[in-house]
C-alpha cells in the first residue's frame, strides 16, 4: 500500500491514469472510475456529492485504494484490503 501511495506522489496524473491494464497481465496502478451502482453496498445516500466520481487504484493484486480525484489531487476515502468492495 505504501509503495502505491509513493507512486501517486511521484507520477503525473496523466501517467497514473494511463498506467495499468486489465486481464491476466495486470500491471501498474490501474486507475479506474466506478459507477455509483457498483458501490451501493458501502455508500450511504448523501454522504458524498453526486458530482464527485469515486475511483480506485491498484495497490497490490488484491488491495485497492478508493478515493476521489479533484483538481489534480486524489483524496483517499477508504482502503479495500481484500478487493471485496468491488470484487474482480
C-alpha positions in Angstrom: 0.0 0.0 0.0 2.8 2.4 0.9 4.5 1.8 -2.5 1.2 2.7 -4.2 0.9 5.9 -2.3 4.5 6.8 -3.1 3.8 6.2 -6.8 0.8 8.5 -6.6 3.1 11.3 -5.3 5.8 10.8 -7.9 3.9 10.2 -11.2 2.0 12.9 -13.1 -1.8 12.3 -13.1 -1.6 11.6 -16.8 0.8 8.8 -16.1 -1.3 7.5 -13.2 -4.4 7.4 -15.4 -2.6 5.7 -18.3 -0.9 3.1 -16.1 -2.1 -0.4 -15.8 -4.5 -2.6 -17.6 -7.0 -5.3 -17.1 -7.0 -9.0 -17.7 -4.3 -11.6 -17.0 -1.4 -9.2 -17.5 -2.5 -6.6 -14.9 0.3 -4.1 -14.1 0.6 -0.6 -12.8 -1.9 1.4 -10.8 -5.0 0.6 -12.9 -6.8 3.9 -12.1 -10.5 3.1 -12.5 -13.7 5.1 -12.0 -16.6 3.2 -10.5 -20.2 3.8 -11.2 -22.4 4.6 -8.2 -24.3 1.3 -8.5 -21.1 -0.7 -8.1 -20.6 1.0 -4.7 -24.1 0.8 -3.2 -23.2 -1.8 -0.6 -20.7 0.6 1.0 -22.1 4.0 0.4 -24.8 5.9 2.1 -27.1 8.3 0.2 -25.9 11.9 0.6 -22.5 11.2 2.2 -20.7 12.4 -1.0 -21.9 14.8 -3.7 -23.3 13.1 -6.7 -21.0 15.3 -8.9 -17.9 13.5 -7.4 -16.8 10.3 -9.1 -15.3 7.6 -6.9 -12.2 5.9 -8.3 -9.7 3.3 -7.2 -6.1 2.5 -7.8 -4.5 -1.0 -7.5 -2.2 -1.1 -4.5 -1.5 -4.9 -5.0 -3.0 -7.9 -6.6 -5.9 -7.8 -4.1 -5.7 -4.4 -2.3 -7.4 -1.3 -3.8 -7.3 2.3 -2.5 -10.6 4.2 -3.1 -10.9 7.9 -3.3 -11.9 10.9 -5.4 -9.8 12.8 -7.9 -10.5 16.5 -7.7 -8.3 19.2 -9.3 -5.1 17.1 -9.6 -5.4 15.6 -6.1 -6.5 12.1 -5.1 -8.3 12.2 -1.8 -8.3 8.7 -0.1 -11.7 7.6 1.2 -11.0 4.0 2.2 -8.7 1.0 1.8 -10.1 -2.2 0.4 -7.6 -4.8 1.6 -9.3 -7.9 0.2 -10.8 -6.4 -3.0 -14.2 -7.1 -1.6 -16.0 -3.7 -2.1 -16.0 -4.2 -5.9 -15.0 -7.8 -6.5 -12.9 -8.9 -9.5 
